[in-house]
């Protein structure tokens, strides 16, 4: 993330030695589970006396590393280095977090019963949920990206190991989208697109761009403001060049809420995060805000709450709509418009306690090798994380049954069913009966045919801290 203006609005690492343990993915449940979402992080991580929040977010990311296929950790320019190139020595802060992860990894692996690691070349394939990546793998995925800011820097001299890494990752035979999470500036991504445009046909460029999903924490390829000179930014160039071919999410809400609530509740971080394990020991005191970049990966968290490629499905990373971006020139998925920001803030604040509890529990695992784990939500007998789609007839009495849900720690479960009106197209009020029971009921309105209702099933355990899991039910009534 950037500098003090926030609250106003690789070199590849050398392969490390594998930790002791058998060369297997351990628990069969891990091998049988779903694939992780693919992510690349562009971070302007800096010394903590300059800007601590990228390191804070990196700690949180790695303590959740079993949820994401971390394909790249790329150090790049951002607000922090406005007026100069990104310093080589700042990369040491990323390595510092990876070193702490290495020390906590034996404890973290106990969360999913993992006994060892795949060979690094296998880790570079497809990782399943629950698999903790080795330190050797993470070090092999660190790189330097573009050191400078601005669209004027794009060109042959701006190529970097990071931009090549992005191109290679998109080109892999993998149907999953590649999420580029932008904590600093997106100049490295813009350079990758620029390079592909020079070397490939228009059809090939479109195919390349279609595989990308981008979540930017505001626009940090600029030198602050206000007013902000968006014409300076490579972000604007990406949106102008790619249009609707790229799924570009511009967050101008979730990072502000995260910064503000985190700062207001810093004592909770000092108590439950700092000094918990080796990762907790390096978790720095906040300066401007707390973890302003974290919403980028919260948005893609595989917790059953949302499909991150669908902007209107509000989740842990906010709510978005397609519209005019804050540069008043280009369009993208954004929550900058006041009406959309109001909706996004509502959900960001609602989900914040569950998000923080999840962090606390994982820091317990890092420190002690034990802690609470999330419930497993099963609705109408369907396991997994994908939305459940039901197509009932109008006037039908519908039962939603989560009674098969379970907790890996045998904790007691409570249930809460609620409608997310902004995600659907049916605008009238629908009442859910027995909304706080395992089995809930609702009657499908007669005028709901051809519309969509989104219902969220929240399941919370009574562990310490209490953890919540989700499942989205999409109802598409027929006549």
Beta strands, then each sheet from edge to edge (+ up, - down):
strand 1: 37-43
strand 2: 68-75
strand 3: 142-144
strand 4: 178-182
strand 5: 212-217
strand 6: 247-251
strand 7: 321-324
strand 8: 331-334
strand 9: 375-376
strand 10: 388-390
strand 11: 397-401
strand 12: 406-407
strand 13: 413-419
strand 14: 439-443
strand 15: 453-461
strand 16: 468-475
sheet 1: 3+ 2+ 1+ 4+ 5+ 6+ 8+ 7-
sheet 2: 9+ 12-
sheet 3: 10+ 16+ 15- 13+
sheet 4: 11+ 14-
end
